[in-house]
């Protein structure tokens, strides 16, 4: 199987938040468990979207953002009580959504812990349909490239 490679453009990161690895996030190998990393990525994504006001779009238009896929590339272990920096951004917008990207580091020693990319689309729950990106959403991120 080919290894996953994520090339995430540094200029697309526009938000950062810290999360601390809890004792309950540790697996039997004594490092941050995969499922806990996914939960931390989800928390960082929620903070990012809140910061950029996307919850307003959701309420006003009855539209939500759903995750379509997630790719994670691990580089180093993290351990209980490590404080991790989650840098978050967006890239590759299309008519219906795009990608939210993550660079996760440990500021204490500068170690790159992981990189991740999460696809998303806008979804109208009432009609159970993917819908075009609400007007104004893309304008919050002026440097993002568009793909067909």
Secondary structure by P-SEA (a helix, b strand, c coil): cbbbbbbcccccccbbbbbbbccccccccccccaaaaaaaaaaaaaaaaaaaaaaaaaaaccbbbbbcbbbbbbcccccccbbbbbbbbcccccccbbbbbbbbbccccccccccbbbbbbbbccccccccccccccccccccccccc
